[in-house]
Amino acid sequence: MERKRIVALRRLKEPQLQRLREQFDVDYFEEPEQHAEAVAAALRQAHGLIGGKLVVTPAILDEAPLLEAVATISVGYDNLPVAELTRRGILLTNTPDVLTETTADTGFMLIMASARRLVELANMVREGRWTQHVGEPHFGSNVHSKTLGLVGLGRIGRAIARRALGFNMRVLYSNASPKPELEAEWGLERRSFEQLLAESDFVCLTVPLTEETEHLVGYEQCRAMKRSAFLVNIARGKVVDEAGLIRALEDGLIAGAGLDVFEQEPVSPDSPLLRMDNVVTLPHIGSATHETREAMASCAVENIRQALQGERPRDLVNPQARPNGFPQPEQEPPVDAQ
């Protein structure tokens, strides 16, 4: 039986590639932008596509007639044409579970760094401007015993809530569906989005990017927050109206912000956000640890292996692409009792 072919782009190391090569023919491109023609030629024969920062368009799909599955090494897939993949019967998988704790670490780090003015004060020391005892103009804000508002209570939101409880924080959440079990077990309190903005000392965004959440927070939402409050975004850059946030910060409507994501990435060096002492900016590092990135890649490898073998991948985004479902694995015949 002829082996299926996979095109792999970025973020895969030799052990993961070797795992794929045991069952498939693999064309790997570490820097696909530098080999566009070779990538296009490989896709014409490919049954599977796996990698990070994937670019998939209808035009690309037109040139990949054999494609059966796409495995993105990320939890987000808003950059991929899910409806078009589904229409063509192409399975899409992501890696949602393995980055939860690491991304939650990043979110809580931004809460603390923003509150305690970490980057601003570290730069003061580094640049030789620390010449006397720190006085009130450089004081930060407490994190412990404050109120955290989580916009979205999925895996990452819940992981941040657990961290917050260790800091004796009151945790509010705004979510499409209530979580009574977490309210009972952890003491979380559900609020409307507007109530959450008004009551929280820290507003942390963990929602996926959809038509409903695009520009969810802008100038008017910042106006509804406490002037002593901080906004933290570890969701997607477009969840925040960046121009509105900049204007709100310039007008002093909130105390500061911690951002791991931006509307345009990499962020423009001309962005006013980069010149504001009360804004902590990171280069989209939510899951960027050695351990987590390796786990994400291994998860994606298993997803595409299952998809191309006719199994249902664990992290399947669009089961509608296979309307008749997946064949059940063959069972071993019962052992004769004799």
C-alpha positions in Angstrom: 0.0 0.0 0.0 1.4 3.4 -1.0 2.4 5.6 1.9 0.7 8.9 2.4 2.7 12.1 2.3 2.9 14.9 4.8 4.3 18.5 4.5 5.7 19.7 7.8 6.5 23.3 8.5 8.3 24.8 11.5 8.5 23.8 15.1 9.2 20.1 14.6 12.3 18.5 15.9 13.9 15.2 14.8 12.1 12.9 17.3 8.8 14.2 16.1 9.8 14.0 12.4 11.0 10.5 12.9 7.7 9.5 14.5 6.0 10.7 11.3 8.5 9.1 9.0 7.7 5.7 10.5 4.3 5.8 8.7 4.5 8.5 6.1 6.7 10.2 3.6 7.6 13.6 5.0 8.7 16.9 3.4 10.0 19.2 6.1 10.6 22.9 5.7 12.0 24.8 8.7 11.8 28.2 6.8 9.0 27.7 4.3 9.0 31.4 3.2 12.5 30.8 1.7 11.3 27.7 -0.3 7.8 28.8 -1.5 8.0 26.9 -4.8 9.2 23.7 -3.2 6.5 23.9 -0.6 3.9 24.4 -3.3 5.2 21.4 -5.2 5.2 19.2 -2.1 1.6 20.3 -1.2 0.3 19.0 -4.6 1.2 15.5 -3.4 0.4 15.9 0.3 -2.3 14.2 2.2 -1.4 16.0 5.4 -0.1 19.4 6.5 1.4 20.1 10.0 3.2 23.0 11.5 3.2 26.3 13.3 2.1 29.7 12.0 0.3 27.9 9.1 -1.0 30.0 6.2 -3.9 28.2 4.4 -6.1 29.9 1.8 -8.6 28.6 -0.7 -6.0 29.2 -3.4 -3.5 27.0 -1.6 -6.2 24.3 -1.1 -6.9 24.4 -4.8 -3.3 23.3 -5.4 -3.5 20.5 -2.8 -6.1 18.1 -4.2 -5.1 15.2 -2.0 -5.2 17.0 1.3 -7.1 15.2 4.1 -5.9 16.8 7.3 -4.3 20.0 8.7 -2.7 19.9 12.2 -1.8 23.3 13.6 0.7 23.5 16.4 -1.3 26.0 18.4 -4.5 26.3 20.3 -5.9 29.1 18.2 -7.1 28.5 14.7 -8.8 31.9 13.9 -6.2 32.4 11.2 -7.3 29.3 9.3 -10.4 29.0 7.0 -12.3 26.5 9.1 -15.5 26.6 7.0 -13.6 26.1 3.8 -11.7 23.2 5.2 -14.9 21.6 6.4 -16.6 22.1 3.1 -13.8 20.3 1.4 -13.8 17.5 3.9 -10.4 18.4 5.3 -10.0 17.7 9.1 -8.5 20.4 11.2 -6.8 19.8 14.6 -5.2 22.0 17.2 -3.3 21.5 20.5 -5.5 23.0 23.3 -4.6 21.1 26.4 -0.9 21.0 26.6 -0.3 24.8 26.7 -2.9 25.6 29.3 -0.7 25.8 32.4 2.1 27.6 30.6 -0.2 30.2 29.1 -1.8 30.7 32.5 1.6 31.3 34.0 2.1 34.1 31.4 -1.2 35.6 32.2 -0.6 35.7 35.9 2.9 37.0 35.3 1.5 39.9 33.4 -0.9 40.6 36.2 2.0 40.8 38.7 4.4 42.6 36.4 1.8 45.3 35.6 0.8 45.8 39.2 4.3 46.1 40.5 5.7 48.1 37.6 8.3 45.4 37.0 9.6 46.4 33.6 9.6 50.1 34.3 11.5 49.7 37.6 13.9 47.1 36.3 14.8 49.5 33.5 15.4 52.2 36.1 18.0 50.1 37.8 19.6 48.9 34.5 19.9 52.4 33.2 21.5 53.8 36.4 18.6 55.9 37.4 18.2 54.3 40.8 20.0 56.9 42.9 17.9 56.9 46.1 15.3 55.0 48.0 12.2 54.3 46.0 9.4 56.7 47.0 5.7 56.9 46.4 6.0 58.0 42.8 7.3 54.5 42.0 5.0 52.5 44.2 3.0 49.7 42.6 -0.3 48.0 43.5 -1.0 44.9 45.5 -2.1 41.8 43.8 -3.1 39.7 46.8 -6.6 40.2 48.1 -7.7 42.2 45.1 -10.5 41.3 42.6 -9.6 39.5 39.4 -12.2 39.5 36.5 -11.8 36.8 34.0 -13.4 37.3 30.6 -13.8 33.8 29.5 -13.6 30.7 31.7 -12.2 28.0 29.5 -9.2 25.9 30.3 -6.8 28.8 30.6 -9.2 31.0 32.5 -9.7 28.3 35.0 -6.0 27.8 35.4 -5.5 31.5 36.1 -8.4 31.4 38.6 -6.5 28.6 40.5 -3.4 30.8 40.7 -5.5 33.8 41.8 -7.0 31.8 44.7 -3.5 31.2 46.0 -3.1 34.9 46.2 -6.4 35.2 48.2 -8.0 37.1 45.3 -11.7 37.4 44.8 -12.4 35.9 41.3 -15.2 37.1 39.1 -15.9 35.6 35.7 -18.0 36.5 32.6 -18.7 33.5 30.4 -21.4 32.4 28.0 -22.4 29.5 30.3 -22.4 29.5 34.1 -20.0 27.3 36.0 -21.9 26.4 39.2 -19.5 23.7 40.1 -16.6 26.2 40.2 -18.7 28.7 42.0 -19.4 26.1 44.7 -15.9 24.6 44.9 -13.8 27.7 44.4 -16.1 30.6 45.3 -16.0 32.1 41.8 -18.7 34.7 41.1 -20.4 35.1 37.7 -21.0 38.6 36.5 -22.2 40.3 33.3 -19.4 41.7 31.2 -20.3 45.2 32.3 -20.5 44.3 36.0 -17.1 42.6 35.8 -15.5 45.6 34.2 -16.8 47.9 37.0 -15.8 45.6 39.9 -12.4 44.2 38.9 -9.0 45.4 39.9 -7.5 43.3 37.1 -9.4 42.4 33.9 -7.9 39.4 32.1 -9.0 38.4 28.6 -8.9 34.7 27.8 -11.7 34.4 25.2 -11.2 33.0 21.6 -11.3 35.5 18.7 -14.7 35.4 17.1 -17.0 37.9 15.4 -18.6 38.5 18.8 -15.3 39.1 20.6 -13.4 41.1 18.1 -12.8 44.6 19.6 -14.6 43.4 22.7 -12.6 45.9 24.8 -11.9 49.5 23.7 -12.1 53.0 24.9 -15.6 52.8 26.3 -14.9 49.5 28.2 -11.8 51.0 29.7 -14.0 54.0 30.8 -16.2 51.5 32.7 -13.2 50.1 34.6 -11.7 51.5 37.8 -9.0 54.1 37.3 -6.8 51.9 39.4 -7.5 48.8 37.3 -5.2 46.9 34.9 -6.1 45.2 31.6 -4.3 42.0 30.7 -4.7 40.4 27.3 -3.4 36.8 26.6 -6.3 36.0 24.2 -5.8 37.4 20.7 -4.7 40.9 19.8 -7.9 41.8 17.9 -10.0 41.1 21.0 -8.8 44.6 22.0 -9.4 47.8 20.0 -5.8 48.9 20.2 -6.4 52.5 19.2 -9.1 52.7 21.9 -6.8 51.2 24.5 -4.0 53.7 23.6 -6.4 56.6 24.0 -7.7 55.3 27.3 -4.2 54.9 28.7 -3.3 58.4 27.5 -6.4 59.8 29.2 -5.7 57.9 32.4 -8.8 55.8 32.4 -7.0 52.8 33.7 -3.8 52.3 35.6 -2.0 50.1 33.0 -2.0 47.1 30.8 -0.1 43.8 30.3 -0.2 42.6 26.7 1.2 39.4 25.2 -0.8 39.8 21.9 -1.4 42.7 19.5 -3.6 43.5 16.5 -0.6 43.4 14.2 2.3 41.0 15.1 5.1 41.8 15.3 3.9 45.0 16.8 5.1 48.2 15.0 8.1 49.8 16.7 6.1 53.1 16.3 3.3 51.9 18.5 2.6 54.3 21.4 2.2 51.2 23.6 5.9 50.6 23.5 6.6 54.1 24.9 4.3 53.8 27.9 5.8 53.0 31.2 2.6 51.6 32.5 2.3 49.0 29.8 4.1 45.6 29.9 4.6 44.2 26.4 5.6 40.7 25.4 6.2 39.1 22.0 3.4 36.6 22.1 5.2 34.1 24.4 2.1 32.6 26.1 3.2 29.0 25.4 6.9 29.7 24.6 8.7 27.3 26.9 10.9 24.4 25.7 8.7 21.9 27.5 5.4 23.2 26.2 6.4 23.8 22.6 7.7 20.2 22.4 4.5 18.9 23.9 2.4 20.9 21.4 4.4 19.5 18.5 4.1 16.0 19.8 0.3 16.5 20.2 0.0 17.7 16.6 2.0 14.8 15.3 -0.4 12.4 17.1 -3.4 14.3 15.7 -2.3 14.1 12.1 -1.2 10.5 12.5 -4.7 9.6 13.7 -6.5 11.7 11.0 -4.6 10.1 8.2 -5.2 6.6 9.5 -8.9 7.1 9.5 -9.2 7.5 13.3 -10.9 10.5 15.0 -8.1 12.8 16.3 -8.3 13.7 19.9 -8.2 17.5 19.2 -10.5 17.7 16.2 -11.9 21.2 15.5 -14.3 20.4 12.7 -16.0 16.9 13.0 -18.5 18.2 10.5 -15.8 17.6 7.8 -16.5 13.9 8.2 -20.3 13.8 8.2 -20.5 10.0 8.3 -18.2 9.9 11.4 -15.2 7.7 11.8 -14.9 3.9 11.5 -14.7 2.1 14.9 -11.3 0.5 15.5 -11.3 -3.2 14.8 -11.7 -5.3 17.9 -9.7 -8.4 18.7 -11.9 -11.5 18.5 -12.8 -12.9 21.9 -10.3 -15.3 23.4 -11.7 -18.8 23.4 -12.4 -19.7 27.0 -11.1 -23.2 26.5 
